[in-house]
Amino acid sequence: SGIRSVGVIGTKATIDSGSYQEKIRQKAPGAQVSVLATPLFVPMIEEGFVFDDISNAIIRSYLSRNELEGIDSLILACTHYPIIRNQISRFLNFEVNVLDTARIVAQSVQKFLSEQDLLASRRAGNDLFYISDHTPYFEVIANMFFNEKIELQKRNIWV
């Protein structure tokens, strides 16, 4: 891979798990890995503070920190963060490769299911989503996103 210095941003639980750091070091042993917990991003997004002065100030505050200095790639290690991906890229002057893990995982799962001939042609049954944290605001946003009532179950995915 062409990655020399990668930053990872996510919730405290994600960063503290060490999962991303471990996998990056396995896949790209020579890469410098820098991590930064960005816990305000989730409530900021869930409360609707996106594309405004508040979100820009929080993004600037986090991404200006020394931990992320000199990175050539940035992994968005939270399902919420793609919502602010363009703002993050803009703050980084479009000079950093910003990787959307949600999209990468979705594409990988689709490819696997297709190769195994397991891709459903239509939806059947209710959707169930496992989440690592649960807030009433997130449930409201998730239901709005899918335009229907969905079932969320909180699970500890770090064990």
N, C-alpha and C positions, 0 to 999 in steps of 0.2 A: 504494500500500500504506500501511497505517497504522503501519508500523514507523518509529520515530524513532531508536532506539538499540538496535543488535543486538550481542549477544555471540556469539562462535563458540568452542566448545571442541572439541579434538580431539587426536590424537597430534601429536608434534613434526613428523613428515613432512607431515601434513595442513596444519597451521598454516603451516609454512615454505613450502609450495607456493604459498600466496597465492591459491589457487583460489576459496575461499569469499569472501574479501575482494573479489576482482575481480568476481565474479558479483553480489554484493550491491550493489556500487557501480554496476554496469550497470543493475540492476533497480530500485534505490531510491537514486538519486544523492544525495539529501539526507540519507540515514541516516548516523548515526555508527556506525562499525564498530569493535568491540573484539575482540581475539582473545587466547586463552590456551591454551597447550599444557598438557594435563592427562595426562601420560604414565603416571602411576600407576594411572589408572582401568582400563586394559586388563589388566595383570597382576592387579590386585585382583579384577576380575570373573572372569578365567580361573582364578584360584586359589580361587574360591568365596567370597571375602570380600565378600558383598553382604548387605544388610539387617541389618547388625550394627554394633557400635561402631567397628570398624576402618573400614568403608566410610563411615560417617557422619563420622568424624574427617577422612578424606581429602577427602570432598566439602566439608566445612566449610572446610578449609585452602585448597583451590583457589578455591571460589566466594566466599570472603571477600576475595579480592585486589582491589586498586584497579582493575585492568583491567576488571572487570565491574561496577563501581559505576554505578548509574543505568540499567542496560539495561532495555528493556521486552520484549525477545525474546531467547531463547537457542537457538542452533542446536547440536544434538548432532551433530557432524560425524565420527562414528565408529559403525560398525555395532554395537559392543559397548554403547554408552552407553544405548540404550533400556532395557536391563535395569535401570538405576538411575534411569530418568526420574522415577519417583514420588518417590524420595528427593531428587532434585535439586529437583523442584517444591516439595516440602515444605520444604526448606531455604530456598527463595526465597519462602516464605509464599504460594505459589500466586498471586503477583502478577506473575510473568513468564511470558510465552507461551513454553513449552518446545517446540521443534520437532524432531520425530523424522525425520531425513532418510531413514532406511532405509524407513520407512512411506511417506513422500512419494514416494520413487523407485519403490517397488514399485507404488503406486497409479498413478503416471504410466505405467510400463511396461505394466501391465495394461490401462489405458485405450487406449494406443497399439496394443497387440497386438489388442485387441478391435475397434478402429476399422478396422484393416487386415485383419481376419478371419484373424489368425494365432494366435489363442489356442488352444492345444491343449486338446482335450477330455479327454485322459488322458496320463499320463506315458509316455514311450517312451525307452529307453536309460538310460545312466548320467548322473548329475548331475555337472557339473564347475563348481567355484567358483574364481574368480580372487580372490586376496587380496593385500593390500599388505605383509603381514608374516606370518610363519609361526612358530608355536611348537608344540611337542608338546602342550601343554595345550590350545591352541585346537583342535587336531585332535580330541582326545578329546571336548571339549565339543561341537564341531560334529557329530561322529558320534552323540553322545548326543541332541542336539537333533533330528536327523533319524531317529534310531532305526535307522540303517543306516550302512554304510561309504560315505563320499563321497570324491570326489577333489578335493584342493586343489592349486592351482598358484600359486606366488608370482610376482607380476608387478609391475614398477615402473610404476605408473599415473600418475606425475607428469610423464612426459616427453611 
